[in-house]
Amino acid sequence: MDGQKEKVLDTLDKPDCVQEGDFGTLVAVKLYQDTPLGTKHMVVIYKEVSGIDGFVLTAYFTRRPSDTRRVVWKP
């Protein structure tokens, strides 16, 4: 994920959807056409501490996001 900080921040700021994660986490997902691996979804797993504070646990690219997790937000 070296050099992908902007995509991680963009995924958190403007996700395509947010899914419910495990242990109180949330999963932000966004599709990118131009990644080092071709067209991939960026998945960012994060935890909200308050309405204005939180932290990222991990981020990765995947071919497709989970279709079994509950969607908690979608534009």
C-alpha positions in Angstrom: 0.0 0.0 0.0 3.0 2.2 -0.3 2.1 5.4 -2.0 -1.7 4.9 -1.6 -2.4 7.3 1.2 -4.5 9.6 -1.0 -6.7 6.7 -2.0 -7.1 5.6 1.6 -8.2 9.1 2.6 -10.4 9.5 -0.4 -12.1 6.2 0.3 -12.9 7.4 3.9 -14.1 10.8 2.7 -16.2 9.7 -0.3 -16.9 5.9 -0.1 -19.2 4.1 -2.5 -20.6 2.3 0.5 -19.9 1.6 4.2 -20.4 -1.9 5.6 -20.6 -3.1 9.1 -17.4 -4.7 10.2 -16.5 -7.0 13.1 -16.0 -5.9 16.7 -17.6 -2.4 16.2 -15.5 -1.5 13.1 -16.8 -0.1 9.8 -15.6 -0.9 6.3 -15.4 1.8 3.7 -15.3 0.6 0.0 -14.6 2.5 -3.2 -13.8 1.4 -6.7 -10.7 2.7 -8.4 -10.0 2.2 -12.1 -6.3 3.2 -11.8 -4.4 1.2 -9.1 -1.0 -0.5 -9.2 -3.0 -3.7 -9.7 -5.5 -2.5 -12.3 -9.2 -1.9 -11.5 -9.7 -2.7 -7.9 -11.9 -1.8 -4.8 -10.1 -0.1 -2.0 -11.3 -1.4 1.4 -10.5 0.6 4.5 -11.4 -0.9 7.9 -11.7 1.8 10.6 -13.2 2.5 14.0 -15.0 5.6 15.0 -14.2 6.8 18.5 -16.7 9.7 18.4 -18.6 11.6 15.8 -15.5 13.5 14.7 -12.6 11.1 15.7 -11.5 7.6 14.7 -8.6 5.6 13.3 -7.7 3.3 10.4 -7.0 -0.3 11.3 -6.0 -1.5 7.8 -6.5 -0.9 4.1 -6.2 -3.1 1.0 -7.2 -3.6 -2.6 -9.6 -6.4 -3.6 -11.3 -7.6 -6.7 -14.7 -7.3 -5.1 -16.0 -6.3 -1.7 -17.8 -8.6 0.6 -21.4 -9.3 -0.4 -22.3 -10.8 3.0 -21.7 -7.8 5.2 -24.6 -5.5 6.1 -24.5 -2.1 4.3 -24.9 0.7 6.8 -24.6 3.6 4.3 -24.8 4.0 0.6 -25.2 7.3 -1.4 
